[in-house]
Amino acid sequence: MAGPSSLLLLSPVGSPTDSDSDADDDGLEFTAVDSFHGVQSQDGSRYSVDLSALIHHGTTRIFRGTLSADGIPYTEVVCKVGTGPRLVERIRHEARLYRTKLAPLQGRFVPRCFGLFEGVVEGVETSCLVLSYEGEPTQHSLHTTGIDFRRKAVSALQALHKVGVAHGDFNERSIVLRPTSCPVLVGFGGAVEHCCNLGHPIKFYEPQPQCDDVACDELYWACVMSAVWLPGVCFHSLLRVRDFMAVPASPSSRSHRGVLELPCPHPLCARGL
């Protein structure tokens, strides 16, 4: 697969630098450092991205746009742009993960990576990582989403751990939602190599185990955040009384074959989840 020689960012929404000035008419030019999923094109072709929206403005800027090769539109992408030595190295680190450990997960659990490009913008070293656009960020806290979504999100994180990567910042902001409602993990600037020693199978709506039993802090807290387990109090929430004289039945209780069950007050249980 032929690789690009350069990337041109064409930005009607302003320059991807930290300044307030607009990009010039010729766009911002970057040189290819590494390419991954190539676009069918001639060797040494020029990529360009027509930026349409700024979707995140933090330490890095993330833009949405349309990737073209030699002027021929190809696909929707996001461009993650960082300026200065620290952010450039952070984006290089993310690109290395996409090149190595994340390679088998691309297109399923994580975005596809089209390449890493670097240049100098207004005298400052700048990196641009081009990734496939996978969807919009989730709009709700994980524990309030449906069980199918939460299962898929936790499964994606487990897949990440199986290839030797810990995300480092798993939460709602690190998940985007495809039109098919499948979650995709993003934001690997803080990810690290990880040897996972998961010691407890993850099953929804079982009593919550101890963190030491799970033996993986990131997966444990991801499960807590995703309301995977019933809280410890729920394990004892069904009060079974065989002597009805001790606890008389009430309209809010259910009796069956000499067993009195009192409803759990936990909100997840109250929702019937």
C-alpha positions in Angstrom: 0.0 0.0 0.0 1.5 3.3 -1.1 2.1 5.9 1.6 1.5 9.6 1.6 4.4 12.1 1.5 2.5 15.0 3.2 -0.7 16.2 4.8 -2.4 19.5 4.1 -5.0 20.8 6.6 -7.5 23.1 5.1 -9.4 24.9 7.8 -12.4 27.1 7.5 -12.8 26.9 11.3 -9.5 28.5 12.2 -5.9 27.5 12.6 -5.1 24.3 14.6 -2.5 26.3 16.5 -3.1 28.0 19.9 -3.1 31.4 18.3 -6.2 33.3 17.3 -5.1 33.9 13.8 -6.8 32.1 10.9 -4.9 29.6 8.7 -3.6 31.0 5.5 -5.2 30.3 2.2 -2.8 27.5 1.4 -3.6 25.6 4.6 -1.1 24.0 7.0 1.5 21.6 5.6 2.8 18.6 7.5 5.3 15.9 6.5 4.5 12.2 6.8 6.3 10.5 9.7 4.4 7.2 9.7 1.4 5.9 7.7 -0.9 3.0 8.7 -4.1 2.3 6.9 -3.2 3.7 3.5 -5.6 5.2 1.0 -5.4 3.8 -2.5 -3.2 6.3 -4.2 0.2 6.8 -5.9 3.3 6.5 -3.8 4.2 9.9 -2.5 0.7 11.2 -2.8 -0.6 14.2 -0.9 -3.2 13.8 1.8 -5.5 16.7 2.6 -8.2 17.2 5.2 -10.9 19.7 4.8 -11.6 20.5 8.4 -15.3 21.1 9.2 -15.5 21.4 13.0 -13.5 21.8 16.1 -14.8 19.0 18.4 -12.5 19.3 21.3 -10.3 22.1 22.6 -8.0 21.2 25.5 -4.3 20.6 25.7 -4.7 19.2 22.2 -7.2 20.2 19.6 -9.3 17.6 17.8 -10.9 18.5 14.5 -13.4 16.6 12.3 -13.0 16.7 8.5 -12.9 14.8 5.2 -9.7 13.0 4.2 -8.7 13.2 0.5 -5.8 11.7 -1.4 -4.6 13.8 -4.4 -7.9 15.7 -4.3 -10.1 12.6 -4.3 -12.3 12.4 -1.1 -11.9 9.2 0.8 -13.5 9.2 4.3 -14.4 11.1 7.4 -11.6 11.5 9.9 -10.6 13.3 13.1 -7.2 15.1 13.3 -5.6 15.3 16.7 -3.2 18.2 16.8 -0.7 19.1 19.5 1.9 21.8 19.6 5.1 22.0 21.6 7.6 19.2 22.7 5.4 17.7 25.4 2.3 17.3 23.3 4.2 16.3 20.2 5.8 13.4 22.2 2.4 12.5 23.6 0.9 12.2 20.1 4.0 10.2 19.0 3.4 7.8 21.9 -0.2 7.4 20.8 0.8 6.8 17.2 3.3 4.1 18.4 0.5 2.3 20.2 -1.7 2.3 17.1 1.3 1.0 15.1 2.0 -1.9 17.5 -0.3 -3.2 20.2 -3.6 -1.5 19.0 -3.1 -2.7 15.4 -5.4 -5.8 15.7 -8.1 -3.8 17.4 -8.4 -1.0 14.8 -11.8 -0.7 13.1 -13.5 -2.7 15.9 -12.7 -1.5 19.4 -10.5 1.6 18.5 -10.4 3.9 15.4 -8.3 3.2 12.4 -5.2 5.2 12.2 -4.2 6.8 8.8 -0.9 8.3 9.9 1.2 10.6 11.9 2.3 13.9 10.4 4.6 16.6 11.7 5.6 20.1 10.8 6.3 23.6 12.2 3.4 25.9 12.6 4.1 29.6 13.4 7.6 28.5 14.6 6.3 25.8 16.9 6.8 22.0 16.4 3.4 20.4 15.8 2.1 16.9 15.3 -1.1 15.7 13.7 -2.5 12.2 14.2 -5.2 11.3 11.6 -7.8 8.8 12.8 -11.1 7.5 11.4 -14.2 9.3 12.5 -16.2 6.8 14.5 -19.1 8.8 15.9 -20.2 11.3 18.5 -19.2 11.2 22.2 -21.6 9.6 24.6 -24.0 12.0 26.2 -24.7 10.1 29.4 -22.9 8.7 32.4 -21.9 5.1 31.9 -24.0 3.8 34.8 -27.2 5.3 33.3 -26.8 3.6 29.8 -28.4 0.4 28.8 -26.8 -3.0 29.7 -25.9 -3.8 26.1 -23.9 -0.6 25.8 -22.2 -1.2 29.1 -21.3 -4.8 28.2 -19.7 -3.7 24.9 -17.8 -0.8 26.6 -16.3 -3.1 29.2 -15.6 -5.8 26.6 -13.7 -3.2 24.5 -11.6 -2.3 27.6 -10.9 -6.0 28.2 -9.8 -6.4 24.6 -7.4 -3.5 25.2 -5.9 -5.3 28.2 -5.6 -8.5 26.3 -3.2 -6.9 23.8 -1.2 -5.3 26.7 -2.5 -1.8 26.9 -4.2 0.0 29.8 -6.2 3.0 28.7 -5.3 5.2 31.7 -8.4 7.4 31.5 -11.5 5.2 30.9 -14.7 7.1 31.3 -17.6 8.5 29.3 -15.3 11.0 27.6 -13.1 8.2 26.2 -16.0 6.5 24.4 -17.6 7.5 21.1 -20.8 5.9 19.7 -21.1 4.5 16.2 -24.4 4.9 14.4 -24.8 1.1 15.1 -24.7 2.0 18.8 -21.4 0.2 19.3 -18.9 2.0 21.6 -15.4 2.7 20.4 -12.5 3.7 22.7 -10.5 6.8 22.0 -8.0 9.0 23.7 -4.8 6.9 24.1 -2.4 9.8 24.9 -2.1 8.6 28.5 -2.3 4.8 27.7 0.5 2.6 29.0 1.7 -0.9 28.3 0.0 -3.3 30.8 0.2 -6.9 31.8 -3.3 -7.7 33.0 -3.7 -10.3 35.8 -7.4 -10.3 35.8 -8.3 -12.8 38.6 -12.1 -12.7 38.6 -14.4 -13.2 35.6 -16.5 -10.1 34.9 -20.2 -11.0 35.0 -23.0 -8.4 35.2 -25.2 -8.2 38.2 -23.2 -10.5 40.4 -22.3 -9.3 43.9 -19.4 -6.8 43.8 -16.1 -8.6 44.4 -13.1 -7.1 46.3 -10.6 -5.1 44.2 -7.8 -7.5 45.2 -9.8 -10.4 43.8 -10.2 -8.8 40.4 -6.4 -7.9 40.5 -6.7 -5.2 37.9 -7.4 -1.7 39.2 -8.5 -0.2 35.8 -10.9 -3.0 35.0 -12.3 -3.0 38.6 -13.1 0.7 38.6 -14.4 0.6 35.0 -16.8 -2.1 36.2 -17.8 0.1 39.2 -18.3 3.1 36.9 -20.3 1.0 34.5 -22.6 -0.5 37.3 -21.5 -4.0 36.4 -21.9 -5.5 39.8 -24.5 -5.2 42.5 -23.1 -3.2 45.4 -22.1 -5.3 48.4 -25.2 -4.3 50.3 -27.4 -5.9 47.6 -25.9 -9.3 48.3 -27.7 -9.2 51.6 -30.7 -7.2 50.5 -33.1 -10.0 50.2 -34.2 -10.6 53.8 -35.5 -14.2 53.9 -37.6 -14.8 56.9 -39.0 -18.3 57.5 -41.0 -17.3 60.5 -43.7 -14.9 59.3 -44.5 -14.1 62.9 -41.1 -12.4 63.2 -41.6 -10.0 60.2 -45.2 -9.6 59.1 -45.8 -9.3 55.4 -46.6 -5.9 53.9 -47.9 -4.7 50.5 -44.2 -3.9 49.5 -43.0 -7.4 50.3 -43.5 -10.7 48.4 -44.1 -14.0 50.1 -43.6 -17.4 48.5 -43.3 -20.8 50.1 -42.5 -19.4 53.5 -39.9 -16.9 52.3 -40.3 -13.2 52.7 -38.4 -11.0 50.2 -38.0 -7.3 50.9 -37.1 -5.1 47.9 -33.6 -3.8 47.7 -33.4 0.0 48.1 -30.5 0.4 45.6 -31.6 2.5 42.6 -30.3 0.0 40.0 -32.3 -2.8 41.7 -35.3 -0.5 41.8 -35.0 0.0 38.1 -35.1 -3.8 37.6 -31.7 -3.9 36.1 
